[in-house]
Amino acid sequence: MHMSSGSYDAIVVGGGHNGLVCASYLAKAGLRVLVLERREILGGACVTEELFPGFRFSACSYYCHLLQSKVIDDLELRRHGFHVYHIDPQKCSLFPGDRALVVWDDVERSQEAIARFSKHDAAAYPNWVRFWERAAGLIYPYFLRPAPTLAELAAGLRTADDQAFLDALVGASMEDVVTEFFEDEAVRGAFIQAHDAGDPAAPGSAWVYAYIKCNTFTPPENIGIVKGGMGGITAAMAAAARSFGVTVETNAAIAGILVEHGAAVGVRLSGGGEIRSRLVVSNADPKRTFLTLVGEQHLPAGFLRRVRRLKTNTAYFKFHAALNRLPDLSRYLGSDYDARYLGYARISPSIGYFKRSWEDAKHGRPPRAPVMDIQIPSGYDPTMAPSGKHIMSIWALYAPVHLAEGTWEERREGVGEQMIDTLAQYAPDFPECIADWQLFTPQDIEARVGLTDGNIRHLDIVPGQFLATRPMPGWAHYRTPINGLYLCGAGTHPGGEVTGAPGHNAAQAILAEFR
């Protein structure tokens, strides 16, 4: 492997999107920066890969909705080829039988669709939208700022009414909120979510979901399907980084971070050799950074205990299929439906269905009936598949982090077949449409992208790992117990998804100290 010689101000470990963002800001400020990526492609979990000849997929992350406008503008990503196809309808939920609920950007149009299920729920929908705008509005101001404690967040609120709203939200469950607004079981199924909390009845699950709903503040032109797949984001970021003078090396696995006299002084390469630097920034997740790359002898015992206890309890499956043709969903969408209705389709027919999926995974079983977020991006971007053909990816909730019985090698095929069978209940011809398919288990995601336990947000976004307690209390400032070692990945504030915010914030924290 060719390595650029010379000493660096900063080495960024991992070429995921936050690593590239952090490197760009450091280089813009005049630092000499080197990014080392283990794989042959940049992007971490934000990549496009040709999984079958001629069919290109967003292999892990699949939806652009929280990428910060400031990062897009500061790094001039559009100049470097970044483009988003805005998605509308936002989501199409399918139900057994022939009912579908299509939610649009336009609130009134969504109300008309909901009214076919329940007049009451149609009337409640604008209040639901306002509720989440208000909830997300508590968190969003801190996306690109230091993480607040709950007390600091509350102190910043102007009215007693806002403070009462925050108090109620912090303890609320998603089930509480959904059932308060909606009475129809199908409508509740369409809107129920729990993300990393898993159980929609868990107290605090509504509070952390407000993080995801910060996409309320994302401009429409930055929400949707990325041209060329999610790798289009990181390709633009890598071009931006290089334009600012960052040196980027792929196929550059590191064996560890060099620590001398309690300070990070560079990295040790897997192939032998060392590269020195004045500081090291890890885009790896906190567990991998501290338990694998640093070495336990360099860390306080109490700190290590807390790292081992960090929650990575929630995992997901990613299913990819190359399609010879679109599945027949005419009973839901009419005979001549637009493929863009499948930019984001969902199977979650009830709260009970969602809960069973989590219960199975929690007990080490692949869910018998998984919740599925289905995407056919080729309806927006035909370049992802050969002419006339399509790609489909399914993000399935939830996967057991550890199986109760058997190994993933033994069970992967069966779990994939189960997903095909589940979808065939809605589109009976789906199995005939498939040219080829592949399933990523949590173990596969960990092996491919280096995410501990296959955890896509590095650490679960749950109340104890959120805002000033992310990654853990007392360490929300991107620093670590080792001088000159920083974290810049999704395990830091504000959290996961493709936002660029942790990379941006880590760079600001580093520059404040470095200067």
C-alpha positions as CSV (number, residue, x, y, z in Angstrom):
1,M,0.0,0.0,0.0
2,H,1.3,3.4,-0.9
3,M,1.2,5.8,2.0
4,S,1.8,9.5,1.7
5,S,4.9,10.2,3.8
6,G,5.3,13.1,6.1
7,S,3.8,14.0,9.4
8,Y,0.2,15.1,9.7
9,D,-1.7,17.4,12.0
10,A,-4.6,15.0,12.0
11,I,-5.3,11.4,11.0
12,V,-9.0,10.5,10.5
13,V,-9.6,6.8,11.0
14,G,-12.5,5.7,8.7
15,G,-13.8,7.3,5.5
16,G,-17.5,7.3,6.5
17,H,-19.4,10.4,5.8
18,N,-18.7,12.0,9.2
19,G,-15.0,11.3,8.8
20,L,-14.9,13.0,5.4
21,V,-16.9,16.0,6.8
22,C,-14.6,16.4,9.8
23,A,-11.5,16.1,7.6
24,S,-12.8,18.8,5.2
25,Y,-13.5,21.3,8.0
26,L,-10.0,20.7,9.5
27,A,-8.3,21.1,6.2
28,K,-10.3,24.2,5.4
29,A,-8.9,25.6,8.6
30,G,-5.3,24.9,7.4
31,L,-4.5,21.5,9.0
32,R,-2.7,18.8,7.2
33,V,-5.2,15.9,7.2
34,L,-5.0,12.2,6.2
35,V,-8.1,10.0,6.0
36,L,-7.5,6.2,6.2
37,E,-10.3,3.9,5.0
38,R,-10.1,0.2,5.6
39,R,-12.2,-0.8,2.5
40,E,-11.5,-0.2,-1.2
41,I,-14.4,2.3,-1.3
42,L,-15.0,5.4,0.7
43,G,-18.3,6.1,2.5
44,G,-18.6,3.6,5.3
45,A,-22.4,2.8,5.6
46,C,-23.2,5.6,3.1
47,V,-22.1,3.8,-0.1
48,T,-23.4,2.6,-3.5
49,E,-22.3,-0.9,-4.4
50,E,-22.9,-3.1,-7.5
51,L,-24.2,-6.2,-5.7
52,F,-25.2,-8.0,-8.9
53,P,-23.9,-7.2,-12.4
54,G,-25.5,-4.0,-13.7
55,F,-27.5,-3.4,-10.5
56,R,-26.3,-0.8,-8.1
57,F,-27.6,-0.4,-4.5
58,S,-27.4,1.9,-1.5
59,A,-26.0,-1.0,0.4
60,C,-26.7,0.2,4.0
61,S,-28.2,3.7,4.5
62,Y,-30.8,4.4,1.9
63,Y,-32.6,7.7,2.4
64,C,-31.3,11.3,2.5
65,H,-33.4,13.3,5.0
66,L,-31.2,14.9,7.7
67,L,-28.1,15.9,5.8
68,Q,-27.4,19.4,7.2
69,S,-27.8,22.3,4.8
70,K,-24.8,24.0,6.3
71,V,-22.6,21.0,5.6
72,I,-23.9,20.8,2.0
73,D,-23.2,24.5,1.5
74,D,-19.8,24.7,3.3
75,L,-18.5,21.7,1.4
76,E,-20.1,22.8,-1.9
77,L,-21.5,19.3,-2.3
78,R,-23.7,20.2,-5.2
79,R,-20.8,21.5,-7.2
80,H,-19.2,18.1,-6.6
81,G,-22.2,16.2,-8.1
82,F,-24.5,15.7,-5.1
83,H,-28.2,15.6,-6.2
84,V,-31.4,14.5,-4.5
85,Y,-34.6,13.4,-6.2
86,H,-37.3,14.8,-3.9
87,I,-39.6,12.1,-2.8
88,D,-43.4,12.6,-2.9
89,P,-45.5,10.7,-1.9
90,Q,-43.4,10.5,1.3
91,K,-44.6,7.0,2.2
92,C,-47.1,4.4,1.0
93,S,-48.3,1.9,3.7
94,L,-49.7,-1.4,2.4
95,F,-52.3,-3.4,4.4
96,P,-53.6,-7.0,3.9
97,G,-56.4,-7.0,1.4
98,D,-56.3,-4.1,-1.0
99,R,-55.9,-1.0,1.2
100,A,-53.1,1.4,0.9
101,L,-52.5,4.7,2.8
102,V,-50.5,7.2,0.9
103,V,-49.0,10.2,2.8
104,W,-48.0,13.2,0.8
105,D,-46.0,16.4,1.5
106,D,-49.4,18.2,1.1
107,V,-51.3,17.8,4.4
108,E,-54.8,18.2,2.9
109,R,-54.0,15.5,0.3
110,S,-52.8,13.2,3.1
111,Q,-56.0,13.9,5.0
112,E,-58.1,12.8,2.0
113,A,-56.2,9.5,2.0
114,I,-56.5,9.0,5.8
115,A,-60.3,9.8,5.6
116,R,-60.8,6.6,3.7
117,F,-59.7,4.8,6.9
118,S,-61.1,7.2,9.5
119,K,-62.7,10.6,9.4
120,H,-61.5,11.2,13.0
121,D,-57.9,10.4,12.1
122,A,-58.0,12.6,9.0
123,A,-59.1,15.5,11.2
124,A,-56.3,14.7,13.7
125,Y,-53.5,14.5,11.1
126,P,-52.6,18.3,11.0
127,N,-52.3,18.2,14.8
128,W,-50.0,15.2,14.5
129,V,-47.8,17.1,12.1
130,R,-47.7,20.1,14.4
131,F,-46.9,18.0,17.4
132,W,-43.8,16.6,15.8
133,E,-42.7,20.0,14.5
134,R,-42.9,21.2,18.0
135,A,-41.1,18.2,19.4
136,A,-38.3,18.3,16.8
137,G,-38.1,22.1,17.4
138,L,-36.8,21.4,20.9
139,I,-33.8,19.4,19.6
140,Y,-33.0,20.8,16.1
141,P,-31.4,24.1,17.4
142,Y,-28.7,22.0,19.0
143,F,-27.8,19.8,15.9
144,L,-24.7,21.9,15.0
145,R,-24.0,23.1,18.6
146,P,-22.7,21.4,21.8
147,A,-25.1,18.9,23.2
148,P,-27.3,20.3,25.9
149,T,-28.4,18.6,29.1
150,L,-32.1,18.3,29.7
151,A,-31.8,21.1,32.3
152,E,-30.1,23.4,29.8
153,L,-32.6,22.6,27.1
154,A,-35.5,23.3,29.5
155,A,-33.9,26.6,30.6
156,G,-33.8,27.8,27.0
157,L,-37.6,27.4,26.6
158,R,-39.6,30.6,26.7
159,T,-42.9,29.7,28.1
160,A,-44.3,27.5,30.9
161,D,-46.4,25.8,28.2
162,D,-43.2,24.8,26.3
163,Q,-41.7,23.5,29.5
164,A,-44.8,21.4,30.3
165,F,-44.7,20.0,26.7
166,L,-41.0,19.0,27.2
167,D,-41.8,17.4,30.5
168,A,-44.6,15.3,29.0
169,L,-42.6,14.4,25.9
170,V,-39.5,13.1,27.7
171,G,-41.4,10.4,29.4
172,A,-43.9,9.6,26.6
173,S,-43.9,6.4,24.5
174,M,-44.5,6.3,20.8
175,E,-47.6,4.1,21.5
176,D,-48.9,6.8,23.9
177,V,-48.6,9.5,21.2
178,V,-49.9,7.5,18.2
179,T,-53.0,6.3,20.1
180,E,-53.7,9.7,21.5
181,F,-54.0,11.1,17.9
182,F,-55.3,8.1,15.9
183,E,-58.1,5.6,16.6
184,D,-58.0,3.4,13.5
185,E,-55.7,0.4,13.9
186,A,-54.4,0.5,10.3
187,V,-53.6,4.3,10.6
188,R,-51.9,3.6,13.9
189,G,-49.8,0.9,12.2
190,A,-48.8,3.3,9.4
191,F,-47.5,5.9,11.9
192,I,-46.1,3.7,14.7
193,Q,-42.3,3.8,14.9
194,A,-39.8,3.1,17.7
195,H,-36.4,3.2,16.0
196,D,-33.7,2.2,18.4
197,A,-36.0,2.0,21.4
198,G,-37.5,-1.2,19.8
199,D,-40.6,-1.3,22.0
200,P,-43.1,1.4,21.0
201,A,-44.4,1.3,24.6
202,A,-41.0,2.2,26.0
203,P,-41.1,5.4,28.0
204,G,-38.9,8.0,26.3
205,S,-39.3,6.4,22.8
206,A,-41.3,9.5,21.6
207,W,-38.6,11.8,22.9
208,V,-35.8,10.2,21.0
209,Y,-38.0,9.8,17.8
210,A,-38.1,13.6,17.8
211,Y,-34.5,13.3,16.6
212,I,-35.6,11.6,13.4
213,K,-38.4,14.1,13.0
214,C,-35.9,17.0,12.8
215,N,-36.2,16.3,9.1
216,T,-39.2,18.6,9.3
217,F,-36.6,21.4,9.1
218,T,-34.7,19.9,6.1
219,P,-35.5,21.7,2.8
220,P,-37.5,19.6,0.3
221,E,-34.6,19.6,-2.2
222,N,-32.5,17.7,0.3
223,I,-35.1,15.0,1.2
224,G,-35.4,11.8,-0.9
225,I,-33.4,9.5,-3.1
226,V,-29.8,10.4,-3.9
227,K,-28.7,10.3,-7.5
228,G,-26.4,7.4,-8.0
229,G,-27.3,6.0,-4.6
230,M,-26.2,7.1,-1.1
231,G,-22.6,6.8,-2.4
232,G,-23.3,9.9,-4.3
233,I,-23.2,11.8,-1.0
234,T,-19.8,10.4,0.0
235,A,-18.3,10.7,-3.5
236,A,-19.1,14.4,-3.4
237,M,-17.7,14.7,0.1
238,A,-14.5,12.9,-0.9
239,A,-14.1,15.3,-3.9
240,A,-14.7,18.3,-1.5
241,A,-12.2,16.9,1.0
242,R,-9.5,16.5,-1.7
243,S,-10.2,20.0,-3.0
244,F,-9.4,21.4,0.5
245,G,-6.1,19.4,0.5
246,V,-7.1,16.3,2.4
247,T,-5.1,13.2,1.5
248,V,-7.4,10.2,1.3
249,E,-6.2,6.6,1.2
250,T,-8.4,3.5,0.7
251,N,-7.4,-0.2,1.5
252,A,-5.7,1.3,4.5
253,A,-6.8,-0.8,7.5
254,I,-5.2,0.2,10.8
255,A,-4.2,-2.2,13.6
256,G,-4.4,0.4,16.3
257,I,-4.1,3.9,17.5
258,L,-0.6,4.8,18.8
259,V,-0.7,6.1,22.4
260,E,2.4,7.4,24.2
261,H,2.4,9.1,27.6
262,G,-1.4,9.2,27.6
263,A,-1.7,11.0,24.2
264,A,-2.6,9.8,20.7
265,V,0.4,10.3,18.4
266,G,-0.6,8.4,15.2
267,V,-1.7,5.0,14.0
268,R,-0.2,1.6,13.4
269,L,-1.1,0.1,10.0
270,S,-2.3,-3.5,9.6
271,G,0.4,-4.1,7.0
272,G,3.1,-2.9,9.4
273,G,4.5,0.6,9.7
274,E,3.3,3.7,11.5
275,I,2.1,7.2,10.6
276,R,2.5,9.9,13.1
277,S,0.3,12.9,13.7
278,R,-0.4,15.6,16.2
279,L,-4.0,14.2,16.8
280,V,-6.2,11.3,15.8
281,V,-9.9,11.5,15.0
282,S,-11.9,8.2,15.1
283,N,-14.9,7.8,12.8
284,A,-15.3,4.3,14.1
285,D,-18.0,3.6,16.7
286,P,-17.1,4.2,20.4
287,K,-16.9,0.5,21.3
288,R,-14.6,-0.3,18.4
289,T,-12.5,2.8,19.0
290,F,-11.9,2.1,22.7
291,L,-12.0,-1.7,23.0
292,T,-10.2,-2.6,19.7
293,L,-8.2,0.3,18.3
294,V,-6.9,2.0,21.5
295,G,-6.1,-0.9,23.7
296,E,-7.5,-1.3,27.2
297,Q,-4.2,-0.7,29.0
298,H,-4.4,3.0,28.0
299,L,-7.9,3.7,29.5
300,P,-9.2,4.1,33.0
301,A,-11.0,1.0,34.3
302,G,-14.2,2.9,35.2
303,F,-14.3,4.4,31.7
304,L,-13.8,0.9,30.1
305,R,-16.7,-0.5,32.2
306,R,-19.0,2.2,30.9
307,V,-17.9,1.7,27.3
308,R,-18.7,-2.1,27.6
309,R,-22.1,-1.2,28.9
310,L,-23.0,1.1,26.0
311,K,-26.3,0.0,24.5
312,T,-26.1,-1.6,21.0
313,N,-29.2,-3.7,21.5
314,T,-31.1,-2.8,18.3
315,A,-30.3,-4.2,14.9
316,Y,-31.8,-4.4,11.5
317,F,-31.7,-6.5,8.3
318,K,-31.0,-5.2,4.8
319,F,-32.5,-7.1,1.9
320,H,-31.5,-6.4,-1.7
321,A,-33.1,-7.7,-4.8
322,A,-32.5,-7.3,-8.5
323,L,-35.9,-7.2,-10.3
324,N,-36.7,-8.2,-13.8
325,R,-39.9,-6.1,-13.5
326,L,-41.9,-4.3,-10.9
327,P,-44.1,-6.4,-8.7
328,D,-47.9,-6.2,-9.4
329,L,-49.4,-3.9,-6.8
330,S,-52.3,-2.9,-9.0
331,R,-54.9,-3.9,-6.3
332,Y,-53.4,-1.1,-4.1
333,L,-52.3,1.5,-6.6
334,G,-54.3,0.9,-9.7
335,S,-53.3,-0.9,-12.9
336,D,-51.0,1.8,-14.3
337,Y,-49.2,2.9,-11.1
338,D,-46.2,5.2,-11.0
339,A,-43.0,3.4,-9.7
340,R,-42.3,6.5,-7.6
341,Y,-45.1,5.4,-5.3
342,L,-42.6,2.8,-4.2
343,G,-39.8,5.3,-3.4
344,Y,-40.8,4.5,0.2
345,A,-43.4,1.8,1.0
346,R,-44.1,0.3,4.4
347,I,-45.5,-2.8,5.8
348,S,-46.6,-2.4,9.4
349,P,-50.3,-3.1,9.5
350,S,-50.9,-2.5,13.3
351,I,-49.1,-1.6,16.6
352,G,-49.5,-5.2,17.6
353,Y,-47.6,-6.4,14.4
354,F,-44.8,-3.9,15.2
355,K,-44.5,-5.1,18.8
356,R,-44.3,-8.7,17.7
357,S,-41.4,-8.0,15.4
358,W,-39.5,-6.4,18.3
359,E,-40.5,-9.2,20.8
360,D,-39.1,-11.8,18.4
361,A,-35.8,-10.0,17.9
362,K,-35.4,-9.2,21.6
363,H,-35.6,-13.0,22.3
364,G,-33.0,-13.8,19.7
365,R,-35.5,-14.9,17.0
366,P,-35.7,-13.4,13.5
367,P,-39.2,-11.9,13.3
368,R,-41.9,-14.2,11.9
369,A,-43.5,-11.1,10.4
370,P,-41.0,-8.3,10.0
371,V,-41.9,-4.6,9.8
372,M,-40.5,-3.6,6.3
373,D,-39.5,-0.3,4.9
374,I,-39.4,-1.0,1.1
375,Q,-37.6,1.1,-1.4
376,I,-37.5,0.9,-5.2
377,P,-35.2,3.9,-6.0
378,S,-35.0,3.0,-9.7
379,G,-38.4,4.7,-10.2
380,Y,-36.6,7.9,-9.5
381,D,-33.1,7.0,-10.7
382,P,-33.2,4.6,-13.7
383,T,-29.4,4.5,-13.8
384,M,-29.3,2.1,-10.8
385,A,-30.5,-0.9,-12.9
386,P,-30.2,-2.1,-16.5
387,S,-32.8,-0.6,-18.8
388,G,-36.3,-1.7,-18.0
389,K,-35.3,-3.4,-14.8
390,H,-35.4,-2.3,-11.2
391,I,-33.7,-2.6,-7.8
392,M,-35.5,-3.1,-4.5
393,S,-34.1,-2.8,-1.0
394,I,-35.9,-3.6,2.2
395,W,-34.9,-2.2,5.6
396,A,-36.4,-4.8,8.0
397,L,-37.2,-4.2,11.7
398,Y,-36.0,-5.9,13.9
399,A,-33.0,-8.2,13.8
400,P,-31.7,-10.1,16.9
401,V,-28.2,-8.8,17.7
402,H,-27.4,-12.4,18.8
403,L,-29.4,-15.4,17.7
404,A,-30.9,-17.7,20.4
405,E,-30.4,-20.7,18.1
406,G,-28.1,-21.5,15.2
407,T,-25.7,-19.2,13.3
408,W,-26.4,-16.5,10.7
409,E,-24.6,-18.7,8.1
410,E,-27.2,-21.4,8.8
411,R,-30.2,-19.0,9.0
412,R,-29.5,-16.2,6.5
413,E,-31.2,-18.0,3.6
414,G,-34.3,-18.8,5.6
415,V,-34.7,-15.3,6.9
416,G,-34.4,-13.9,3.3
417,E,-37.0,-16.4,2.1
418,Q,-39.3,-15.3,4.9
419,M,-39.1,-11.7,3.8
420,I,-39.9,-12.7,0.2
421,D,-42.9,-14.7,1.5
422,T,-44.1,-11.8,3.6
423,L,-44.0,-9.4,0.7
424,A,-45.7,-12.0,-1.5
425,Q,-48.7,-11.7,0.7
426,Y,-49.1,-8.2,-0.7
427,A,-47.6,-8.7,-4.2
428,P,-48.2,-12.4,-5.1
429,D,-46.0,-12.2,-8.1
430,F,-43.0,-10.8,-6.2
431,P,-41.0,-14.1,-6.2
432,E,-41.2,-14.3,-10.0
433,C,-39.9,-10.7,-10.4
434,I,-36.6,-11.5,-8.6
435,A,-33.5,-12.1,-10.7
436,D,-31.2,-12.3,-7.7
437,W,-31.2,-11.4,-4.0
438,Q,-29.0,-11.0,-1.0
439,L,-29.6,-10.5,2.7
440,F,-27.3,-8.6,5.1
441,T,-27.7,-9.7,8.7
442,P,-26.4,-7.6,11.6
443,Q,-23.2,-9.8,11.5
444,D,-22.8,-9.0,7.8
445,I,-23.3,-5.3,8.4
446,E,-20.6,-5.4,11.1
447,A,-18.2,-7.4,8.8
448,R,-18.8,-5.1,5.8
449,V,-18.8,-1.7,7.5
450,G,-17.2,-2.3,10.8
451,L,-20.2,-1.3,12.9
452,T,-20.2,-3.1,16.3
453,D,-23.2,-5.5,16.6
454,G,-24.3,-4.2,13.1
455,N,-25.5,-1.1,14.9
456,I,-26.3,1.5,12.2
457,R,-26.3,4.5,14.6
458,H,-23.1,3.3,16.3
459,L,-25.0,3.3,19.6
460,D,-28.8,3.0,20.1
461,I,-30.4,6.4,20.2
462,V,-32.3,5.9,23.5
463,P,-32.8,8.4,26.4
464,G,-29.6,7.4,28.2
465,Q,-27.5,7.9,25.0
466,F,-29.0,11.1,23.7
467,L,-27.9,14.8,23.7
468,A,-25.5,15.4,26.6
469,T,-25.4,11.7,27.5
470,R,-24.2,10.6,24.0
471,P,-22.0,8.5,23.9
472,M,-22.2,8.7,27.7
473,P,-22.6,11.3,30.5
474,G,-19.5,13.5,30.8
475,W,-18.2,12.7,27.4
476,A,-20.5,14.5,25.0
477,H,-17.7,16.9,23.8
478,Y,-16.0,14.7,21.2
479,R,-13.0,14.3,23.4
480,T,-11.8,11.1,25.1
481,P,-9.6,10.3,28.1
482,I,-6.6,10.2,25.8
483,N,-5.2,13.6,24.9
484,G,-5.3,14.3,21.2
485,L,-7.9,11.5,20.5
486,Y,-11.3,12.6,19.4
487,L,-14.5,10.9,18.2
488,C,-16.4,12.2,15.1
489,G,-18.9,9.4,14.3
490,A,-22.6,8.7,14.8
491,G,-21.9,7.6,18.4
492,T,-21.5,11.2,19.3
493,H,-24.0,14.1,19.4
494,P,-26.4,14.5,17.8
495,G,-26.4,10.9,16.6
496,G,-26.9,8.6,13.6
497,E,-28.4,8.9,10.1
498,V,-26.5,10.7,7.3
499,T,-26.4,14.2,8.8
500,G,-22.8,15.3,8.7
501,A,-23.5,16.9,12.1
502,P,-21.1,14.8,14.3
503,G,-18.3,15.4,11.8
504,H,-19.0,19.1,11.7
505,N,-19.3,19.4,15.5
506,A,-16.1,17.4,16.2
507,A,-14.1,19.6,13.8
508,Q,-15.3,22.7,15.7
509,A,-14.3,21.2,19.0
510,I,-10.9,20.1,17.7
511,L,-10.2,23.5,16.1
512,A,-11.2,25.3,19.3
513,E,-8.5,23.3,21.2
514,F,-5.9,23.1,18.5
515,R,-5.7,26.8,18.0
